[in-house]
Amino acid sequence: MAHARLHLICGNCGCPDDWTWEYCADAILDYDCNPVPDVFIRCGNCSTLHSLSDKAINRKFLIKSGG
């Protein structure tokens, strides 16, 4: 397998390389109001907060919910 590269570019200011992230175990609620974890990525240039669940599917949540 080739070395995969993940590119992050802030959709607000275009900054490509100034990021911090935080895992939150109960960040959002599913359809039954159960807490679902999420990862938040913050742009260090403009402070925009991005949720990883906006663009990526949480496979554990899909398996658990039967989806």
C-alpha positions as CSV (number, residue, x, y, z in Angstrom):
1,M,0.0,0.0,0.0
2,A,1.3,3.4,-0.9
3,H,1.7,6.1,1.7
4,A,-1.7,7.8,1.8
5,R,-1.8,11.6,2.2
6,L,-4.6,13.4,3.8
7,H,-5.0,17.0,2.8
8,L,-6.8,19.5,5.0
9,I,-7.6,22.9,3.7
10,C,-9.8,25.3,5.7
11,G,-13.0,26.0,3.7
12,N,-13.2,29.4,5.3
13,C,-9.7,30.9,4.9
14,G,-7.8,28.4,2.8
15,C,-5.1,27.7,5.4
16,P,-3.5,24.3,4.6
17,D,-1.3,23.5,7.6
18,D,-2.3,25.1,11.0
19,W,-4.6,22.6,12.7
20,T,-5.5,21.3,16.1
21,W,-8.1,18.5,16.9
22,E,-10.2,17.3,19.8
23,Y,-12.1,14.1,20.3
24,C,-15.5,14.5,22.0
25,A,-17.2,11.3,23.2
26,D,-20.7,12.8,23.4
27,A,-20.4,15.6,20.8
28,I,-23.7,15.0,18.8
29,L,-26.9,13.1,19.3
30,D,-28.2,10.4,17.0
31,Y,-31.9,10.0,15.9
32,D,-32.8,8.4,19.3
33,C,-31.0,11.2,21.2
34,N,-28.1,8.9,22.2
35,P,-24.6,10.6,22.3
36,V,-22.3,9.9,19.4
37,P,-18.6,10.7,19.4
38,D,-17.1,13.1,16.9
39,V,-13.7,14.7,16.2
40,F,-13.5,18.5,15.8
41,I,-10.7,20.1,13.8
42,R,-9.9,23.8,14.5
43,C,-8.1,26.0,12.0
44,G,-5.3,27.8,13.8
45,N,-5.4,30.7,11.3
46,C,-9.1,31.8,11.5
47,S,-10.4,29.6,14.4
48,T,-13.1,28.0,12.3
49,L,-14.3,24.7,14.0
50,H,-14.9,21.8,11.6
51,S,-16.7,18.6,12.6
52,L,-15.3,15.5,11.0
53,S,-18.8,14.0,10.9
54,D,-19.8,16.6,8.3
55,K,-17.7,14.8,5.7
56,A,-16.9,11.4,7.1
57,I,-19.2,8.5,8.1
58,N,-18.7,7.0,11.5
59,R,-18.7,3.3,10.7
60,K,-19.2,2.2,14.3
61,F,-22.4,4.3,14.4
62,L,-23.6,2.7,11.2
63,I,-23.0,-0.9,12.5
64,K,-24.6,-0.1,15.9
65,S,-27.7,1.5,14.3
66,G,-28.0,-1.2,11.6
67,G,-27.5,1.2,8.7
